[in-house]
Amino acid sequence: MLKGIPANISSDLLKALADMGHGDLVVIADDFYPPYSKTPNGRVVFAKGNSAAEIIDSILQLMPLDTDYEEHPFLYMVPDADSGMTVEDTTAWDQAKEAVVKNGFDEKIIGTIERTKFYEKAGGAFLTVCTSERLPYGCYIMQKGVL
């Protein structure tokens, strides 16, 4: 047992986070996300029983975001502009933003990414964390920074 590690961070997740380097991406995925087909060369860790915001909060207690080199090192998925679908706000986004700010980051580092571009970017992720998030568009990408 280690002190200071959130209880919902498994040993597999802790190891994967420690193995990540500066600029590596971690996808926080909702319950519907297909991790193996979207990021076939990345690691997958399951954090079932947790919402996306709970895992984001716990990870950000341990991992810095790349605020020095990336304007938006925290991205959340939105519908494609040409999809005809509109989602102006969802509780999942609000909770995730709260977790980012709670961990000492300015809300201006949070950006949006359309669904198709999200999948493209996620293809190069080092790690995908699969949660039990069921709220619409509960998928995120975080870029690891340095201390």
MIVO-720122 format. One line per 2 residues: number of its first residue (from 1); their letters; for each residue x, y, z of C-alpha. Coordinates in Angstrom, 3 decimals, padded with zeros to 6 digits. Each point is the difference from the previous one (the first is absolute). Layout:
REM residues N
NUM = A = X Y Z | ...
REM end
This chain:
REM residues 147
1 = ML = 000.000 000.000 000.000 | 001.183 003.488 -000.824
3 = KG = -000.925 003.258 001.670 | -001.612 002.766 -002.008
5 = IP = -001.232 -002.163 -002.899 | -003.761 000.357 -000.573
7 = AN = -001.835 -003.255 000.735 | -001.426 -000.251 -003.521
9 = IS = 003.477 000.014 -001.597 | 000.820 -003.672 -000.516
11 = SD = 003.557 -001.285 -000.087 | -000.350 -000.483 -003.777
13 = LL = -001.121 003.596 -000.462 | 002.749 001.313 002.283
15 = KA = 002.630 -001.922 -001.979 | -001.352 001.243 -003.339
17 = LA = -000.038 003.628 001.203 | 003.566 -000.357 001.275
19 = DM = 001.123 -001.472 -003.340 | -001.402 002.954 -001.955
21 = GH = 002.361 002.726 -001.121 | -000.341 003.710 -000.654
23 = GD = -002.513 000.622 -002.774 | -001.538 -003.486 000.156
25 = LV = -003.785 -000.186 -000.203 | -002.461 -001.730 002.289
27 = VI = -003.581 -000.537 -001.128 | -002.660 -000.072 002.691
29 = AD = -002.734 -002.015 -001.662 | -003.676 -000.436 000.701
31 = DF = -001.685 -003.390 000.269 | -000.698 -000.158 -003.741
33 = YP = 003.485 000.789 -001.327 | 001.775 -002.764 -002.003
35 = PY = 003.585 000.223 001.351 | 001.557 -002.862 -001.932
37 = SK = -001.159 001.106 -003.444 | 000.586 003.729 000.566
39 = TP = 003.442 -000.321 001.628 | 001.307 -003.426 -001.023
41 = NG = 003.615 000.718 001.045 | -000.816 001.650 003.322
43 = RV = -000.477 -001.385 003.465 | -003.506 -000.497 001.371
45 = VF = -000.875 000.119 003.693 | -003.512 -000.533 001.326
47 = AK = -001.296 002.231 002.785 | -003.560 -001.283 000.035
49 = GN = -002.250 001.271 002.756 | 001.368 003.513 -000.436
51 = SA = -001.332 002.955 -001.941 | 002.329 001.788 -002.391
53 = AE = 000.196 002.998 002.340 | 000.991 -002.195 002.963
55 = II = 002.894 -001.509 -001.956 | 001.040 003.383 -001.408
57 = DS = 000.085 001.422 003.524 | 002.103 -002.893 001.287
59 = IL = 002.438 000.032 -002.926 | 000.509 003.757 000.279
61 = QL = 000.996 -000.448 003.633 | 002.980 -001.941 -001.358
63 = MP = 000.692 001.233 -003.535 | 000.800 003.508 -001.280
65 = LD = -001.600 001.264 -003.192 | 002.126 001.424 -002.810
67 = TD = -000.880 003.655 000.580 | 003.447 001.193 -001.120
69 = YE = -000.197 -001.327 -003.556 | -003.670 -000.597 -000.753
71 = EH = -002.756 002.635 -000.014 | -002.640 -002.611 000.856
73 = PF = 001.593 -003.021 001.695 | -003.479 -001.069 001.118
75 = LY = -002.551 -000.646 -002.753 | -003.561 -001.246 000.102
77 = MV = -001.901 -001.569 -002.870 | -002.807 001.907 -001.711
79 = PD = -002.154 -001.026 -002.983 | 001.399 000.543 -003.494
81 = AD = -001.159 003.344 -001.414 | -001.572 -001.701 -003.011
83 = SG = -001.695 -002.778 001.985 | -003.270 001.856 000.505
85 = MT = 000.260 -000.819 003.692 | 000.186 002.765 002.562
87 = VE = 001.053 -000.362 003.594 | 000.346 003.346 001.679
89 = DT = 000.893 -001.312 003.407 | 000.067 -003.236 001.911
91 = TA = 000.542 -000.769 003.650 | 003.000 -002.124 -001.005
93 = WD = 001.779 003.079 -001.379 | -000.849 002.100 003.060
95 = QA = 001.299 -002.659 002.379 | 003.199 -000.480 -001.997
97 = KE = 000.671 003.743 -000.120 | -000.542 000.187 003.764
99 = AV = 002.569 -002.773 000.500 | 002.568 001.862 -002.120
101 = VK = -000.495 003.270 001.885 | -000.077 -001.787 003.380
103 = NG = 003.495 -001.282 -000.740 | 001.430 003.474 -000.477
105 = FD = -000.328 000.543 -003.751 | -001.519 003.043 -001.673
107 = EK = -003.185 -000.736 -001.940 | 001.549 001.605 -003.098
109 = II = 002.153 -003.138 -000.532 | -003.190 -001.949 -000.778
111 = GT = -000.939 -000.316 -003.646 | -002.440 -001.857 -002.207
113 = IE = 000.683 -002.495 -002.759 | -002.507 -001.309 -002.512
115 = RT = -000.816 -003.711 000.132 | 001.806 -000.984 -003.226
117 = KF = 003.124 001.975 000.921 | -000.182 -001.464 003.521
119 = YE = 000.213 -003.518 -001.428 | 002.925 001.011 -002.232
121 = KA = 001.922 001.529 002.904 | -000.894 -002.876 002.334
123 = GG = 001.600 -002.383 -002.484 | 003.395 001.162 001.230
125 = AF = -000.790 -000.131 003.708 | 002.343 -001.814 002.349
127 = LT = -002.838 -000.992 002.320 | -003.774 -000.360 -000.002
129 = VC = -001.810 -000.132 003.333 | -003.453 -001.554 -000.389
131 = TS = -002.527 001.266 002.530 | -003.670 -000.714 000.657
133 = ER = -001.005 003.481 -001.187 | -003.450 -000.124 -001.613
135 = LP = -000.673 003.716 -000.522 | 000.101 001.172 -003.637
137 = YG = 003.392 000.936 -001.435 | 001.914 -001.056 003.102
139 = CY = 003.362 -000.444 -001.747 | 003.135 002.083 000.619
141 = IM = 003.647 000.258 -001.017 | 002.676 001.251 002.372
143 = QK = 003.597 000.772 -000.973 | 002.625 -000.706 002.645
145 = GV = 002.296 002.829 000.999 | 003.052 000.327 002.223
147 = L = 000.414 000.938 003.644
REM end
